Amino acid sequence: MSTAELRKRLIERIKRSRRPDLLKEAYQLMGTDTDDLEVYKVSPEQRKAIEKGVKAAKEGKVIPSKEADREIDEWLSE
């Protein structure tokens, strides 16, 4: 796909989008206005949980996303 075609497709998807969160993320990814970006800060507990998850992933202690989705659906239906 050419750059021009990619640009055209992105513009069309942006025009059709009804998701403000997605539009905001796309805008931030473009990096045009770094002044209005907020740094996301995590608590010490969140940092610990993130580090635990990264360690588990490095050790191969992961499950396929389909299985995770199934488990989440089960949790939500309880």
MONOR-V594001 format. One record per helix or strand of 2 or more residues. SS is the DSSP state (helix for helix, strand for strand). FROM is the first residue (numbers start at 1). TO is the last residue. If there is no record, write none. Layout:
# MONOR-V594001
SS:FROM:TO + SS:FROM:TO
This chain:
# MONOR-V594001
helix:3:16 + helix:20:30 + helix:34:36 + helix:44:58 + helix:65:77
